[in-house]
Amino acid sequence: MNLDLLRTLHSENPIVFNIANFVTVQDVANGLNALGASPIMSAEIQEAPDMVNISQAVCLNLGTLTVAQVAQMKAVGQLANAQAKPIVFDPVAVGASPYRQKVAETLLTSFQVAVIRGNAGEIATLAGMAWQPKGIDAGSGTGDLAQIARACALKFHCVVVLSGPTDIITDGQRVTQVHNGTPLFQLHVGSGDLLSSLVAAFTAVSERDYFEAAQVACLVLAATGQLVVKQMTADRPGTFAVELLDKLHLITIAEIEKIAEIS
C-alpha cells in the first residue's frame, strides 16, 4: 500500500468539490481541510462548470437529496467525466426508499464513477443482493461482504469501498481489507461521508490508480480513529469527533504503518 500518497496529498492540496449531505457538510469540510485537501461545496447547478473546472476530484453524496440536487449531480458527473476528473459516489441510505434507489441507479448510468463508498446495506442494494438495510445504518444480512462488494464493483465498473468494522476495498478482482478502526465511527454520523470525501481527495493525487487511492484513504481514517480512541478514557462520540479532526491534521505515515492491519 502506497502511504506516500499522504505526502503527495499534503504537497498538492487538491481541491475536492462536494455536493454534500447538509447533515454532515461541516464534518466533511473540516476533515478534508485537516488532512491537507481543499474542500469546496456548492448547491447551485449554474456553478457546476466552474466548480468542476477548478477541482481535482468530485464527491457526490446522496444523503439529503432534492430534485434540484439530483439535477446538479447529473450535470456535475457528466462534466467531471468530460474532464477526466474522478468521481466518488456515496449512496447514502439507498435502500431506504424506492425513489432513492431509482435516483442512485439513474445517476450511476448517467456518468462513470471512479469509486462507490457505502456500508454493507447500501452496497448490497446497489449490487441487487439480499440484505436488510436500516436507514443510514448497515442493517443486517448473511451474505459474504467481499462477494457483495465485488459484485457491485463489476456491475458499475468501478472500485467499491464497503465500509464497516472492516473496510473492504475491491475493483472486482483485487480485494483489500482494512481491519483498523473503532466502534465510535458508528456513533459519529459524519464518519462515512467524511471517508467518501477523503477517498475523493486521494483519487485526485493517485495518478488514476483508484484502487490504491481508496485503500489508502480507508487505512488513514481507520488508523487515525484508532489512535484517537487509544488516548480516550471513555466512549465519548462528541469528543471523538473533535479529536479526530486534530489527529487527521497531525497523523504521520510512521504512526499509520506501526498499527496497520490489512489483508
Contacts in CASP RR format, 6 or more apart in sequence:
PFRMAT RR
TARGET T0000
AUTHOR 0000-0000-0000
METHOD contacts of the structure
MODEL  1
MNLDLLRTLHSENPIVFNIANFVTVQDVANGLNALGASPIMSAEIQEAPD
MVNISQAVCLNLGTLTVAQVAQMKAVGQLANAQAKPIVFDPVAVGASPYR
QKVAETLLTSFQVAVIRGNAGEIATLAGMAWQPKGIDAGSGTGDLAQIAR
ACALKFHCVVVLSGPTDIITDGQRVTQVHNGTPLFQLHVGSGDLLSSLVA
AFTAVSERDYFEAAQVACLVLAATGQLVVKQMTADRPGTFAVELLDKLHL
ITIAEIEKIAEIS
1 176 0 8 1.000
1 212 0 8 1.000
1 215 0 8 1.000
1 216 0 8 1.000
1 219 0 8 1.000
1 260 0 8 1.000
1 262 0 8 1.000
2 212 0 8 1.000
2 216 0 8 1.000
3 216 0 8 1.000
3 219 0 8 1.000
3 220 0 8 1.000
3 253 0 8 1.000
3 256 0 8 1.000
3 257 0 8 1.000
4 253 0 8 1.000
5 202 0 8 1.000
5 205 0 8 1.000
5 206 0 8 1.000
5 212 0 8 1.000
5 213 0 8 1.000
5 216 0 8 1.000
6 216 0 8 1.000
6 220 0 8 1.000
6 251 0 8 1.000
6 253 0 8 1.000
6 256 0 8 1.000
7 253 0 8 1.000
8 205 0 8 1.000
9 35 0 8 1.000
9 36 0 8 1.000
9 37 0 8 1.000
9 201 0 8 1.000
9 202 0 8 1.000
9 204 0 8 1.000
9 205 0 8 1.000
10 36 0 8 1.000
12 56 0 8 1.000
12 204 0 8 1.000
12 205 0 8 1.000
13 36 0 8 1.000
13 37 0 8 1.000
13 38 0 8 1.000
14 37 0 8 1.000
14 38 0 8 1.000
14 55 0 8 1.000
14 56 0 8 1.000
14 57 0 8 1.000
14 201 0 8 1.000
14 204 0 8 1.000
14 205 0 8 1.000
15 37 0 8 1.000
15 38 0 8 1.000
15 39 0 8 1.000
15 40 0 8 1.000
15 54 0 8 1.000
15 55 0 8 1.000
15 56 0 8 1.000
15 57 0 8 1.000
15 204 0 8 1.000
16 32 0 8 1.000
16 37 0 8 1.000
16 38 0 8 1.000
16 39 0 8 1.000
16 40 0 8 1.000
16 55 0 8 1.000
16 56 0 8 1.000
16 57 0 8 1.000
16 58 0 8 1.000
16 59 0 8 1.000
16 197 0 8 1.000
16 200 0 8 1.000
16 201 0 8 1.000
16 204 0 8 1.000
17 40 0 8 1.000
17 41 0 8 1.000
17 42 0 8 1.000
17 51 0 8 1.000
17 52 0 8 1.000
17 54 0 8 1.000
17 55 0 8 1.000
17 57 0 8 1.000
17 58 0 8 1.000
17 59 0 8 1.000
17 76 0 8 1.000
18 25 0 8 1.000
18 28 0 8 1.000
18 29 0 8 1.000
18 32 0 8 1.000
18 39 0 8 1.000
18 40 0 8 1.000
18 41 0 8 1.000
18 58 0 8 1.000
18 59 0 8 1.000
18 61 0 8 1.000
18 197 0 8 1.000
18 200 0 8 1.000
19 41 0 8 1.000
19 42 0 8 1.000
19 43 0 8 1.000
19 58 0 8 1.000
19 59 0 8 1.000
19 60 0 8 1.000
19 61 0 8 1.000
19 69 0 8 1.000
19 72 0 8 1.000
19 73 0 8 1.000
19 76 0 8 1.000
20 28 0 8 1.000
20 29 0 8 1.000
20 41 0 8 1.000
20 59 0 8 1.000
20 61 0 8 1.000
20 193 0 8 1.000
21 28 0 8 1.000
21 61 0 8 1.000
21 62 0 8 1.000
21 63 0 8 1.000
21 64 0 8 1.000
21 90 0 8 1.000
21 92 0 8 1.000
21 193 0 8 1.000
22 64 0 8 1.000
23 63 0 8 1.000
23 64 0 8 1.000
23 189 0 8 1.000
23 190 0 8 1.000
24 61 0 8 1.000
24 189 0 8 1.000
24 190 0 8 1.000
24 193 0 8 1.000
24 194 0 8 1.000
25 41 0 8 1.000
27 188 0 8 1.000
27 189 0 8 1.000
27 190 0 8 1.000
27 191 0 8 1.000
27 193 0 8 1.000
27 194 0 8 1.000
27 241 0 8 1.000
28 39 0 8 1.000
28 59 0 8 1.000
28 61 0 8 1.000
28 190 0 8 1.000
28 193 0 8 1.000
28 194 0 8 1.000
28 197 0 8 1.000
29 39 0 8 1.000
29 41 0 8 1.000
30 245 0 8 1.000
31 39 0 8 1.000
31 194 0 8 1.000
31 197 0 8 1.000
31 198 0 8 1.000
31 244 0 8 1.000
31 245 0 8 1.000
31 248 0 8 1.000
32 38 0 8 1.000
32 39 0 8 1.000
32 194 0 8 1.000
32 197 0 8 1.000
32 198 0 8 1.000
32 201 0 8 1.000
33 39 0 8 1.000
34 245 0 8 1.000
34 246 0 8 1.000
34 248 0 8 1.000
34 249 0 8 1.000
35 198 0 8 1.000
35 201 0 8 1.000
35 220 0 8 1.000
35 248 0 8 1.000
35 249 0 8 1.000
35 251 0 8 1.000
36 201 0 8 1.000
36 249 0 8 1.000
37 198 0 8 1.000
37 201 0 8 1.000
37 204 0 8 1.000
39 197 0 8 1.000
40 51 0 8 1.000
40 54 0 8 1.000
40 55 0 8 1.000
42 48 0 8 1.000
42 51 0 8 1.000
42 72 0 8 1.000
43 68 0 8 1.000
43 69 0 8 1.000
43 72 0 8 1.000
44 72 0 8 1.000
45 68 0 8 1.000
45 71 0 8 1.000
45 72 0 8 1.000
45 75 0 8 1.000
48 72 0 8 1.000
48 75 0 8 1.000
48 76 0 8 1.000
48 79 0 8 1.000
49 79 0 8 1.000
51 76 0 8 1.000
52 58 0 8 1.000
52 76 0 8 1.000
52 77 0 8 1.000
52 79 0 8 1.000
52 80 0 8 1.000
52 83 0 8 1.000
52 85 0 8 1.000
53 83 0 8 1.000
55 85 0 8 1.000
56 85 0 8 1.000
56 204 0 8 1.000
56 205 0 8 1.000
57 85 0 8 1.000
57 86 0 8 1.000
57 87 0 8 1.000
57 88 0 8 1.000
57 200 0 8 1.000
57 201 0 8 1.000
57 203 0 8 1.000
57 204 0 8 1.000
58 76 0 8 1.000
58 77 0 8 1.000
58 80 0 8 1.000
58 85 0 8 1.000
58 86 0 8 1.000
58 87 0 8 1.000
58 88 0 8 1.000
58 200 0 8 1.000
59 87 0 8 1.000
59 88 0 8 1.000
59 89 0 8 1.000
59 90 0 8 1.000
59 196 0 8 1.000
59 197 0 8 1.000
59 199 0 8 1.000
59 200 0 8 1.000
60 73 0 8 1.000
60 76 0 8 1.000
60 77 0 8 1.000
60 87 0 8 1.000
60 88 0 8 1.000
60 89 0 8 1.000
60 90 0 8 1.000
60 107 0 8 1.000
60 113 0 8 1.000
61 90 0 8 1.000
61 92 0 8 1.000
61 193 0 8 1.000
61 196 0 8 1.000
62 89 0 8 1.000
62 90 0 8 1.000
62 91 0 8 1.000
62 92 0 8 1.000
62 93 0 8 1.000
62 94 0 8 1.000
62 100 0 8 1.000
62 103 0 8 1.000
62 104 0 8 1.000
63 90 0 8 1.000
63 92 0 8 1.000
63 93 0 8 1.000
63 136 0 8 1.000
63 193 0 8 1.000
65 100 0 8 1.000
65 103 0 8 1.000
70 103 0 8 1.000
70 107 0 8 1.000
73 107 0 8 1.000
74 107 0 8 1.000
74 110 0 8 1.000
74 111 0 8 1.000
77 87 0 8 1.000
77 110 0 8 1.000
77 111 0 8 1.000
78 110 0 8 1.000
78 111 0 8 1.000
80 86 0 8 1.000
80 87 0 8 1.000
80 111 0 8 1.000
81 87 0 8 1.000
81 111 0 8 1.000
81 112 0 8 1.000
86 114 0 8 1.000
86 115 0 8 1.000
86 200 0 8 1.000
86 203 0 8 1.000
86 204 0 8 1.000
86 208 0 8 1.000
86 210 0 8 1.000
86 213 0 8 1.000
87 111 0 8 1.000
87 112 0 8 1.000
87 113 0 8 1.000
87 114 0 8 1.000
87 115 0 8 1.000
87 200 0 8 1.000
88 113 0 8 1.000
88 114 0 8 1.000
88 115 0 8 1.000
88 116 0 8 1.000
88 117 0 8 1.000
88 196 0 8 1.000
88 197 0 8 1.000
88 199 0 8 1.000
88 200 0 8 1.000
88 203 0 8 1.000
89 104 0 8 1.000
89 107 0 8 1.000
89 108 0 8 1.000
89 113 0 8 1.000
89 115 0 8 1.000
89 116 0 8 1.000
89 117 0 8 1.000
90 116 0 8 1.000
90 117 0 8 1.000
90 118 0 8 1.000
90 192 0 8 1.000
90 193 0 8 1.000
90 196 0 8 1.000
91 104 0 8 1.000
91 116 0 8 1.000
91 118 0 8 1.000
91 122 0 8 1.000
91 125 0 8 1.000
91 126 0 8 1.000
92 118 0 8 1.000
92 122 0 8 1.000
92 136 0 8 1.000
92 193 0 8 1.000
93 100 0 8 1.000
93 122 0 8 1.000
93 133 0 8 1.000
93 135 0 8 1.000
93 136 0 8 1.000
94 100 0 8 1.000
94 101 0 8 1.000
94 104 0 8 1.000
94 122 0 8 1.000
94 125 0 8 1.000
94 126 0 8 1.000
94 133 0 8 1.000
95 101 0 8 1.000
95 121 0 8 1.000
95 122 0 8 1.000
95 125 0 8 1.000
95 133 0 8 1.000
95 135 0 8 1.000
96 133 0 8 1.000
96 135 0 8 1.000
96 136 0 8 1.000
101 125 0 8 1.000
104 126 0 8 1.000
105 126 0 8 1.000
108 116 0 8 1.000
108 126 0 8 1.000
108 156 0 8 1.000
112 157 0 8 1.000
112 158 0 8 1.000
113 156 0 8 1.000
113 158 0 8 1.000
114 158 0 8 1.000
114 159 0 8 1.000
114 203 0 8 1.000
114 210 0 8 1.000
115 158 0 8 1.000
115 159 0 8 1.000
115 160 0 8 1.000
115 161 0 8 1.000
115 199 0 8 1.000
115 200 0 8 1.000
115 203 0 8 1.000
115 210 0 8 1.000
115 213 0 8 1.000
115 214 0 8 1.000
116 123 0 8 1.000
116 126 0 8 1.000
116 152 0 8 1.000
116 153 0 8 1.000
116 156 0 8 1.000
116 158 0 8 1.000
116 159 0 8 1.000
116 160 0 8 1.000
116 161 0 8 1.000
117 160 0 8 1.000
117 161 0 8 1.000
117 163 0 8 1.000
117 192 0 8 1.000
117 195 0 8 1.000
117 196 0 8 1.000
117 199 0 8 1.000
117 214 0 8 1.000
118 161 0 8 1.000
118 162 0 8 1.000
118 163 0 8 1.000
118 192 0 8 1.000
118 196 0 8 1.000
119 137 0 8 1.000
119 138 0 8 1.000
119 139 0 8 1.000
119 162 0 8 1.000
119 163 0 8 1.000
119 164 0 8 1.000
119 192 0 8 1.000
120 131 0 8 1.000
120 138 0 8 1.000
120 139 0 8 1.000
120 141 0 8 1.000
120 145 0 8 1.000
120 148 0 8 1.000
120 162 0 8 1.000
120 164 0 8 1.000
121 131 0 8 1.000
121 132 0 8 1.000
121 133 0 8 1.000
121 138 0 8 1.000
121 139 0 8 1.000
122 133 0 8 1.000
122 138 0 8 1.000
123 148 0 8 1.000
123 149 0 8 1.000
123 152 0 8 1.000
123 160 0 8 1.000
123 162 0 8 1.000
124 130 0 8 1.000
124 131 0 8 1.000
124 133 0 8 1.000
124 141 0 8 1.000
124 143 0 8 1.000
124 148 0 8 1.000
124 152 0 8 1.000
125 131 0 8 1.000
125 133 0 8 1.000
126 152 0 8 1.000
126 155 0 8 1.000
126 156 0 8 1.000
127 148 0 8 1.000
127 149 0 8 1.000
127 151 0 8 1.000
127 152 0 8 1.000
127 155 0 8 1.000
128 151 0 8 1.000
129 143 0 8 1.000
129 148 0 8 1.000
129 151 0 8 1.000
130 141 0 8 1.000
130 143 0 8 1.000
131 139 0 8 1.000
131 140 0 8 1.000
131 141 0 8 1.000
131 143 0 8 1.000
131 148 0 8 1.000
132 139 0 8 1.000
132 140 0 8 1.000
132 141 0 8 1.000
133 139 0 8 1.000
134 140 0 8 1.000
136 189 0 8 1.000
137 186 0 8 1.000
138 164 0 8 1.000
145 162 0 8 1.000
145 166 0 8 1.000
145 168 0 8 1.000
146 168 0 8 1.000
146 170 0 8 1.000
146 175 0 8 1.000
146 177 0 8 1.000
148 162 0 8 1.000
149 160 0 8 1.000
149 161 0 8 1.000
149 162 0 8 1.000
149 168 0 8 1.000
149 169 0 8 1.000
149 170 0 8 1.000
149 172 0 8 1.000
149 175 0 8 1.000
150 160 0 8 1.000
150 170 0 8 1.000
150 172 0 8 1.000
150 173 0 8 1.000
150 175 0 8 1.000
152 160 0 8 1.000
152 162 0 8 1.000
153 159 0 8 1.000
153 160 0 8 1.000
153 170 0 8 1.000
153 171 0 8 1.000
153 172 0 8 1.000
154 172 0 8 1.000
158 171 0 8 1.000
158 210 0 8 1.000
159 169 0 8 1.000
159 170 0 8 1.000
159 171 0 8 1.000
159 210 0 8 1.000
159 211 0 8 1.000
159 214 0 8 1.000
160 168 0 8 1.000
160 169 0 8 1.000
160 170 0 8 1.000
160 171 0 8 1.000
160 172 0 8 1.000
161 167 0 8 1.000
161 168 0 8 1.000
161 169 0 8 1.000
161 195 0 8 1.000
161 199 0 8 1.000
161 214 0 8 1.000
161 217 0 8 1.000
161 218 0 8 1.000
162 168 0 8 1.000
162 169 0 8 1.000
162 170 0 8 1.000
163 192 0 8 1.000
163 195 0 8 1.000
163 218 0 8 1.000
164 185 0 8 1.000
164 186 0 8 1.000
165 181 0 8 1.000
165 183 0 8 1.000
166 177 0 8 1.000
166 178 0 8 1.000
166 179 0 8 1.000
167 177 0 8 1.000
167 178 0 8 1.000
167 218 0 8 1.000
167 222 0 8 1.000
168 175 0 8 1.000
168 176 0 8 1.000
168 177 0 8 1.000
169 175 0 8 1.000
169 176 0 8 1.000
169 177 0 8 1.000
169 178 0 8 1.000
169 211 0 8 1.000
169 214 0 8 1.000
169 215 0 8 1.000
169 218 0 8 1.000
170 176 0 8 1.000
170 211 0 8 1.000
171 210 0 8 1.000
171 211 0 8 1.000
174 211 0 8 1.000
176 211 0 8 1.000
176 215 0 8 1.000
176 262 0 8 1.000
176 263 0 8 1.000
177 262 0 8 1.000
177 263 0 8 1.000
178 215 0 8 1.000
178 218 0 8 1.000
178 219 0 8 1.000
178 222 0 8 1.000
178 261 0 8 1.000
178 262 0 8 1.000
179 261 0 8 1.000
179 262 0 8 1.000
179 263 0 8 1.000
180 219 0 8 1.000
180 222 0 8 1.000
180 223 0 8 1.000
180 225 0 8 1.000
180 226 0 8 1.000
180 259 0 8 1.000
180 260 0 8 1.000
180 261 0 8 1.000
180 262 0 8 1.000
181 222 0 8 1.000
181 223 0 8 1.000
181 225 0 8 1.000
181 226 0 8 1.000
181 229 0 8 1.000
182 225 0 8 1.000
182 226 0 8 1.000
182 228 0 8 1.000
182 229 0 8 1.000
182 240 0 8 1.000
183 235 0 8 1.000
184 225 0 8 1.000
184 229 0 8 1.000
184 235 0 8 1.000
184 237 0 8 1.000
184 240 0 8 1.000
185 191 0 8 1.000
185 192 0 8 1.000
185 222 0 8 1.000
185 225 0 8 1.000
187 235 0 8 1.000
187 237 0 8 1.000
187 240 0 8 1.000
188 237 0 8 1.000
188 238 0 8 1.000
188 240 0 8 1.000
188 241 0 8 1.000
188 244 0 8 1.000
190 241 0 8 1.000
191 221 0 8 1.000
194 221 0 8 1.000
195 217 0 8 1.000
195 218 0 8 1.000
195 221 0 8 1.000
198 217 0 8 1.000
198 220 0 8 1.000
198 221 0 8 1.000
199 213 0 8 1.000
199 214 0 8 1.000
199 217 0 8 1.000
199 218 0 8 1.000
201 217 0 8 1.000
202 213 0 8 1.000
202 214 0 8 1.000
202 216 0 8 1.000
202 217 0 8 1.000
203 210 0 8 1.000
203 213 0 8 1.000
203 214 0 8 1.000
205 213 0 8 1.000
206 212 0 8 1.000
206 213 0 8 1.000
206 216 0 8 1.000
215 262 0 8 1.000
219 256 0 8 1.000
219 260 0 8 1.000
219 262 0 8 1.000
220 251 0 8 1.000
220 256 0 8 1.000
221 248 0 8 1.000
223 251 0 8 1.000
223 255 0 8 1.000
223 256 0 8 1.000
223 259 0 8 1.000
223 260 0 8 1.000
224 244 0 8 1.000
224 247 0 8 1.000
224 248 0 8 1.000
224 251 0 8 1.000
224 256 0 8 1.000
225 240 0 8 1.000
225 244 0 8 1.000
225 247 0 8 1.000
226 259 0 8 1.000
227 247 0 8 1.000
227 251 0 8 1.000
227 255 0 8 1.000
227 259 0 8 1.000
228 240 0 8 1.000
228 243 0 8 1.000
228 244 0 8 1.000
228 247 0 8 1.000
229 240 0 8 1.000
231 243 0 8 1.000
232 239 0 8 1.000
232 240 0 8 1.000
232 243 0 8 1.000
END
